[in-house]
Amino acid sequence: MYFISEPNELIGKEIGFIHANRFCDSTIIVTKDGGVLIVKQVFDLDEDQTNTIVFNECRAKKRVI
């Protein structure tokens, strides 16, 4: 298992599993070769837009393990 820190690292990889529970604040994407990407979307009321936060390796480990 390894952690992906940039969404563009998913290009060319096969997705094996996605966990996107509507009651959970983050989405977990797992590739077939063992890569894990965790993202979170946050709505900014001041700018009236949605921002996507990509978890770094340390924060992703805390979420998964």
N, C-alpha and C positions, 0 to 999 in steps of 0.2 A: 504494500500500500504506500502511495506517495500522495502528497497534497499539491494541487494545482492552484497557483496564485494569480493567474491571468486567464480570463475567459477565452481569449484567442488560442490558448494552448489546447482547447477542445477540438480545434479544426483537424479533421482527418482521423479522429478517434471514434470508436463505436461506444455508444452509451449503453451501459448494462442495467442501470437502475436510477430512478429519480424519486426522491421523497419530497413531496410538496404538500404537506398537510395544511389545510386551510386555517387551522388553529395554531400552527407553528409560525414563528417569525422568519425562518430561514428555509432555503431550498437546498437539498443535498443532491448532487449529481455525481454518479460513480461510473467510470469508464470500465470497459471490459479488461483493460490491462492493469487495473488497480488504482487509477487516479481518482482523487476525490476533490470536488470543487463545491464550496459552500458559499452561497450568495444570499443577500438579504435586501429587500426593497423597502425604502423609507420614503414616505411622502413628506415633502417640505412645504408647509403651509405658507411660508413667507414668499417662496418663489413659485408656488403652485405647480410643482413638478415632482416626479418620482426619481429618486436617486438609487442606484444599485451599489451596494457595498459588497466587496469580495473579501471573504475572511482570509487573513494570512495564515501561514502554517501553524503558528502557535495557537491562535484563536480557534482554528479548525480542529486541532487535536483536542482542545478542551470540549468542543461541541460533540465530537464523535466518540471519544474515549471516556 
